[in-house]
Amino acid sequence: MHLSIDRDRCIGAGMCALTAPEVFDQDAEDGLVLLRTAAPSPGQRAGARLAAGLCPAAALTVTEQEGTGSSSPGER
């Protein structure tokens, strides 16, 4: 799994940081998403996927690796 963020799309709702705080954070100055790790550990992946799905701005992209071929903004 690989994660990427689009800070231009982010609206600062904070769902990602609330859902997966070990993977995402919010910038203290502008409230926009910060990525703590682009390659979450196996134990962090479910939370990262959930956070991507909950993002109201679809600012998070999950790319599955190892031949799954799944990639979509916001996991939608």
N, C-alpha and C positions, 0 to 999 in steps of 0.2 A: 504494500500500500504506500502511496505517495500522496501527500496533501499539498495544495497550493491555495493561496488566498488572493483576493482581488480587493485591495484597500479602497480602490476607486468606487467599487460597488457597495462596500460595507456602509451600513447606516448606524452602526454603534448600538444595536439592540442588546448585545451581550449574551445571546443565547448560547453561542459557542463556548464562551468562557465559563458560563454557569454549568453547561452540560459536560464539558471535558476540560476542566481547568489545568490538567497536566499536559494538554496538547495546545490549547489556545489561551490567550490572555487579551486584555484590552489595554491600549495605550492610555497612560494616565493623563496625557494632555488633550488628545482629541477623541478618545473613546473608541477608536477603530481597532479592528482585530489585529492581533499579533500572533504569529505562529511560533510556538515554543519548539516544535519538532516537525519536520516535514515527513519523517518516517517513524510513525508511532509504533511502539512495541505491540506484540500480539494482545496484551491485556488492555491496551488503550484504543484498539481499532474499533470496537463496537461503539464506544463513546464518540469517537471522531466521526464515524458514519452517521450516528444520530444527530450530532451537532450540525453536520452539513445539511441534513434533511430539515432541521429546524430553522436554519438561517433564512430570515424573511427576505433578504436581498440576494440570496443564492451567490454569496461572495466566497464560498468555500468549494473547492473541487477535490474530489477523491478519485484517484487513479489506482485501480487495482492492478497489481503486477502478477507475475508468475502465470501468464497465459490466460487470465480471466477476461482481459480486453474490455473491462467496464470502466468508463470514464464519463462523468457527467457533472455539470455544476449543481451543487446542492443535492446530489444523489437523487434527483427526481426523474 
